[in-house]
Amino acid sequence: MKAWEYTHRLIREAQPVVLSEENQTWVAIMEGEKSADALLCLQWSSHVPGSGAPESVILGAVQSMENMGYDVRSAEAIAEEGLEAFRRRDMQELNALTARLYKKLDELPRDPSSSYHGCRVYGSFEEYADAVRFPKRQRVDTSSDVFLDRSYAGWLAQICGGALGTALEGYTTERLKARFGDIHGYVRPPNTYNDDITYEIAFLEAFERSGRAVRSEEIAERWIALVPSGWSAEQIALENIRRGIFPPDSGKFRNPYREWIGAQMRGAICGQVAPGDPAEAARLAWIDAVVSHHGNGVLGEVFNAVLVSLAYVESDMRACVERAAELIPADSEYRSVLNFALERCAAGDAGGAWAACEDRYSHYNWIHAYPNAAAEVVALWFGEADFDETMRLVCMCGQDVDCNAAQIGTAVGAMRGGAAIGERWSAPLGDVIKTYLRGMRELSLRELARRTAAAAAR
């Protein structure tokens, strides 16, 4: 097909018509204005769908750039004007200021006093792999019923953890404790709607098609095919991909959220298809993460991937966490977060360890990878592979609870199998996973586990 021939035929064969006022497309354009403005307002002020927690994702972008060592004072001045325009609902001014703010975020100067610049930012898997020493792969019988049970338990734990945490995300320990006391289970009837698993399912689809030869570009195409919209880093990646900007550029080009939790929240599947092989889990996680993230954001997915991979061959969760941390480069800022959390855990109790982490990382957004990595470590360390206790602890840490509970829940499920997850968690959910993925509104949990086990056996 020649493009010019196609477009020429369109006009050559078109018959003139006279449209009524109602049939003209100007009405649709004005309706589009309402949708565009509504989406813009959500960037300035919104509430998390599952928990109702307030957030401002665009102020989070400014916050994130400061976390990555940039001088954000000029951006903060624009943001202040933007908040005023938002309060007045001056949409003309708000549209202009939003564009100006994103432009400014791409032009910010480095802050030489920032501690961020004292750590190395890893830009490729090769750089990362040279900086760590992978343990020897341990064989796992992926054809056994035991492995299928562990695959099922990993997914079941992830779905239960996500359903538990979705109602709680975006709040601090203090606020959660005041509202719910000690959290030992679902605070409302659970459902499976969650953005976290959508990207894992997209990865699994790409992996089923290409196996271990899967490329970031293929994963990006499954995102576009399956995921209608995202948030923060994932939304920017989707917009980039739609414009033909593919990984790794899709994850770092004008993406101020590139070190947030969006990659970390989907690392478990890479460990599930590479059980006992943390080097392969890390490689797959890197391939997946760069679709939407860069630097320490990518290391967040690597950490959860190797954690789950090791959980298939480890019997002690504390040893599992320590081994996973050792596979994050020692000179990275992400590793410093893990080290701090582990040191606090070794020195005291869960409450004290988390209080120290919550205070140390208070200047990071609750959707950033760092405070949530610390919450994972605390819950895993003191939960000691007991699913009930691990879920209680991760809930009481607050932050991005659904992402954290789902990922570490997968590790517990992979280590201990389905018997570790009580019926009070599984019964309310049954076997049906409901999603907002195109063409996949409902999935069978057992079938998803079977597919994952089959993928691991490739």
Summary of the structure (lengths in Angstrom):
residues: 458
radius of gyration: 22.8
end to end distance: 38.1
largest distance: 79.6
contacts: 1636
relative contact order: 0.13
helix: 64%
strand: 5%
